Amino acid sequence: MRRNILRAFAITFAVLLGTILGISAASAGSDNSALAAVRQATVQYHDVDAAIAAGYQPVDECVPGMGYHYVNFSQFGKLDPLVPDALTYAANSAGQLRLVAAEWFKVDADQNLATDSDRPSLFGKAFDGPMPGHSAEMPIHYDLHAYLWQGNPDGVLATFNPNVRCL
């Protein structure tokens, strides 16, 4: 009898949890199966040395709310969902890097901040931008982050993640 009650409780809990997660995923407006595929494709990059071997190179300092960017310049602008243009990492208290997100980047065709006719989208979300470059040599561009490896209260596809901090 007790076993049946526990089993019924477990099933009810699983159904409720699935419903809650389904609602929150739907409200995010993202394509969960595609994001799961990206997560699987990037699992190898938990090891930053593997990312470097695959062509991702460190750039700049840590960006608060994003992390340390490792960019694959040969991938830039291809918008391949399974091969992000950049990966972002955060350092733990021991200074070791851990993968937190993937990022895609597209140069704005007309380099005009007032127009956005070439705004791309992935996973059911339009890219952020157009925005000025973050350095003198970076053009006006669009980008999209996917916090696949670090929970984000603002959503998986939010620009910033308050849970990503710089040391």
N, C-alpha and C positions, 0 to 999 in steps of 0.2 A: 504494500500500500504506500509506504513512505517513498519507495523507489519511483512509483508512478507519479506521485506528487512532485518529486524533484525533477523528473523527466518533463512533466507538463510545464513546470516553472522554467526549465532550461529552454524548452521550445518557444514558450511565450516570450522570454527575454530575447532570444535570437531573432524572432520575428520583429519585435519592437526595435531592436538595435538596427536590423536591416532596413526597416522603414525609416528610422531617423537618418541613417547614413544615406539612404536613397534620396530623401528629401533634401539634405544638405548638399549632396552632389548635384542634384538637379538644379538647385538654386544657384550653384556656382556657374552654371551655363557652360560647363566644360564637357568635352568628350572623354569620359572616363576610360573607355577601352583604349583609345589612342594614348592617353597619358600613362596607362599601365604598360603599354608597349614601349614608350619612351623610358619609363622607369627600368624596364627589363634591359633595354639597349644601353643604358648608362650605368648599370650596376657595377660593371668592370672599373668604372672611374672612381670608385670609393678609394682606390689606391691612386694617389695623385701621380705617382711615377708612371702608372699605366696611361693616365691622361696625357702626360708629357710625351710618352712614347707614341701616342696616337696623334700627336701634332698640336695639342693644347699647350699654349705658352702663357706664363704668368704676366699680367699687366697691372700697373698701378698698385696703389695701396688698397687696403680693405675699405670698401664702401659700406658705411653703416646701413643696416637693413637689407644688404645684398650679400656682402662677403668679398672674398678675394676672387677676382675674375681670371680665368684661364681661357684664352681665346684660340680657336683654330682658324687662323686667317684664310686658309685654303677653303674653308667651308662657308665663309662669310657670304650672306645673301642668297644662298641656295634654298633656304627654307625647307630643308629635309627634316621632317619631324623626328626621325630616328637618329639624326646626327646633328646635335645642337651646335650652334656657332660658338657658344661659350658654356663653360661650367663655372659655378660659383661654389666656393668653399668657405667654411668658418673654422677658426682655430679653437680647439678646446683649451682648458686651463693649462695643459702641458705644452701648448703650442702646436699640437698635431692638427693637421688639416683634415676636415671631414666634409664630404660632398653634401651640399644643401639644395642646389637648384641647377636647372638647365636654362639656357637663354638662346633666343633667336634674334637676329639683327638684319635689318634691311635699310640700305641707303635710300633716302628720299630722292626720287627721280628729279624733281625740279628745284630742290634745295630751297624751298620756300616754306617757312613755318606757317603761313596762312592757308596753305592748300593741303589736302590729304587724299586726293583722288587715287593714289597708289598705295593706300594703307592696306597691308596684308592682314590675314588672320590665320590662326591655327587653333585647333581644339575648340572651335566655336567661339573664340574670343578675338576681337580686333586688337592689333598691336597698339601699344602706347606710342604717342607721338603725333605728328613729327615733333622732334625735340632737337635742340642744339647739341652739337658734339660735346663730350665731356672733357675734351682737350683740344688744343689748337688744330691738330691734324685730323681730328675726327669730324666727319661731315654731319649735316642734319640727317636724322635717321628715325626709324621706328624700332622698337624692341618689345619682346615678350619674355617674361620670366615664368618658370614653372617650378615651384618649390615642392619637388617630389620627395625630397629626403629630409626636410625639416618642416614640421607642422607650422602652419601660418593661419592665425585667427582671421586674417583678412581674405583668405582664400588661396588656393593653390596657384592661381594665375595672377595674383596681385603683384604690383610693381615692387613693393618693399615688403619685408617680413620683419616685424618687431622682435621676433625671436632670434634673429641673426645679429650678433654683436661683434664688434671689432675689439680685440684685446689691446 
